[in-house]
Amino acid sequence: MSKKKYDGLFSEPNEVHAFIIGLSEVVCPWAPRFRVKQDKPPEPTRDCPFKYIFDEYHYYVGGRAMGVLAWVGIGVLLMLAIKAVWF
Protein backbone atom coordinates (compact mmCIF):
# COMPACT_ATOMS: atom_id res chain seq x y z
CA MET A 1 0.00 0.00 0.00
CA SER A 2 1.29 3.42 -0.85
CA LYS A 3 0.47 6.47 1.15
CA LYS A 4 -1.63 9.11 -0.53
CA LYS A 5 -0.15 12.56 -0.50
CA TYR A 6 -2.34 15.09 1.30
CA ASP A 7 -3.37 17.63 -1.30
CA GLY A 8 -5.78 19.82 0.64
CA LEU A 9 -5.71 22.96 2.71
CA PHE A 10 -2.23 24.06 3.88
CA SER A 11 -0.49 21.18 2.13
CA GLU A 12 2.54 23.28 1.19
CA PRO A 13 4.79 25.55 3.28
CA ASN A 14 4.16 28.55 0.98
CA GLU A 15 0.46 28.38 1.78
CA VAL A 16 1.17 28.43 5.51
CA HIS A 17 3.64 31.31 5.10
CA ALA A 18 1.13 33.40 3.15
CA PHE A 19 -1.57 32.74 5.76
CA ILE A 20 0.69 33.61 8.72
CA ILE A 21 1.93 36.79 7.02
CA GLY A 22 -1.66 37.93 6.34
CA LEU A 23 -2.73 37.11 9.91
CA SER A 24 0.27 38.89 11.42
CA GLU A 25 -0.24 42.03 9.34
CA VAL A 26 -3.72 42.48 10.82
CA VAL A 27 -3.16 41.34 14.41
CA CYS A 28 0.10 43.26 14.92
CA PRO A 29 -0.46 46.98 15.48
CA TRP A 30 2.13 48.27 12.98
CA ALA A 31 1.88 48.90 9.25
CA PRO A 32 2.57 46.03 6.83
CA ARG A 33 6.02 45.90 5.26
CA PHE A 34 4.82 44.82 1.81
CA ARG A 35 2.15 45.92 -0.64
CA VAL A 36 0.61 43.27 -2.88
CA LYS A 37 -1.22 45.48 -5.36
CA GLN A 38 1.05 44.76 -8.32
CA ASP A 39 0.68 42.77 -11.54
CA LYS A 40 3.78 40.67 -11.05
CA PRO A 41 5.84 39.85 -7.99
CA PRO A 42 9.24 41.48 -7.55
CA GLU A 43 12.35 39.35 -7.37
CA PRO A 44 12.40 37.71 -3.94
CA THR A 45 15.18 38.64 -1.58
CA ARG A 46 16.38 36.92 1.55
CA ASP A 47 14.04 38.80 3.90
CA CYS A 48 11.15 39.40 1.48
CA PRO A 49 8.47 36.67 1.42
CA PHE A 50 6.56 38.60 -1.24
CA LYS A 51 6.58 35.70 -3.70
CA TYR A 52 4.73 33.51 -1.19
CA ILE A 53 2.08 36.19 -0.81
CA PHE A 54 1.72 36.70 -4.56
CA ASP A 55 1.53 32.99 -5.42
CA GLU A 56 -0.82 32.08 -2.57
CA TYR A 57 -2.85 35.28 -2.37
CA HIS A 58 -6.06 33.52 -1.33
CA TYR A 59 -4.28 32.16 1.77
CA TYR A 60 -2.89 35.64 2.49
CA VAL A 61 -6.38 37.16 2.32
CA GLY A 62 -7.72 34.32 4.49
CA GLY A 63 -5.06 35.12 7.08
CA ARG A 64 -6.05 38.78 7.04
CA ALA A 65 -9.71 37.81 7.51
CA MET A 66 -8.78 35.61 10.48
CA GLY A 67 -6.83 38.54 11.90
CA VAL A 68 -9.96 40.71 11.73
CA LEU A 69 -11.94 37.95 13.44
CA ALA A 70 -9.23 37.72 16.11
CA TRP A 71 -9.60 41.45 16.81
CA VAL A 72 -13.38 41.06 17.01
CA GLY A 73 -12.89 38.23 19.52
CA ILE A 74 -10.44 40.32 21.54
CA GLY A 75 -12.93 43.19 21.57
CA VAL A 76 -15.74 40.92 22.76
CA LEU A 77 -13.55 39.49 25.53
CA LEU A 78 -12.55 42.99 26.65
CA MET A 79 -16.17 44.10 26.61
CA LEU A 80 -17.20 41.11 28.73
CA ALA A 81 -14.33 41.68 31.14
CA ILE A 82 -15.18 45.36 31.58
CA LYS A 83 -18.87 44.54 32.00
CA ALA A 84 -18.06 41.92 34.66
CA VAL A 85 -15.85 44.29 36.64
CA TRP A 86 -17.83 47.55 36.49
CA PHE A 87 -21.46 46.43 36.27
N, C-alpha and C positions, 0 to 999 in steps of 0.2 A: 504494500500500500504506500502510495506517495502522499505526502502532505500537500494540501491545497494552499496556495499562497493567498493570504488575506488581501483582498483588493477593494476594501471599503473605505470608510471614513478614517482619516488620519493614518493611512497605510504607508505614507512616505514622510521622511523627516522634513522635507520642504513644506509640506502641508502643516505640520505642527509648528514650524518656525513662523510661517505667515500668520497662523492663528494667535500665537503668543505675542507676536509683535503688535498685531491689531488690538488685542486685549490690553496690553501694557500701555499703548498710546492713549487709551481712554481712561484707564484706572489711575495711571500716574498723573500728578497734577501739573506737569510741564508740557511744553509744546512738542509735537512730534519732530523727529530729526529729518524725516524724509517726506517728500510729496509724491504721490503716485498718479498724478493727473498728467501723464505723458503718453505718447503713442507707442514708444518703444523704451525698453529699460536701458539705463546707462550701463556702461561696463562695470561689473561688480569689482569692488575693492575688498581689502581684507576686513574692514570693519563696516562694510555696507551690505546689509542683507536685502538690498532692493530687488534683486532678481527673484528671490523667494516670494516677495510680495507681489511682483508683477505676474509671475507664472501662476501663483495660487491665490489670485485676488479674491475669489469667493471665500476662501478660508480667512483671509485678512479682514474682510468685511464682517464675517461671522464673529471673529474675535472682537471687533469693535462693538458689535451689537451685544455681545456678552458683557463687555465692559460697561455699557450703558445699563444693562440689567443689574450688574453688580452695584453700580451707584444707586440705582433705585432701591435695591435691597438694603444697602447701607443707610439710605435715607429713612426707609421704613423702620429699621432697627433703632436708629437714633430717635425717631419720633416716638416709638414705643417706650424707649428708655426715659425720655424726657417726660412723657405722659405718666409713667409709673412713679417717677420721683416727685413731680410737682403737683400732680392732681390726685 
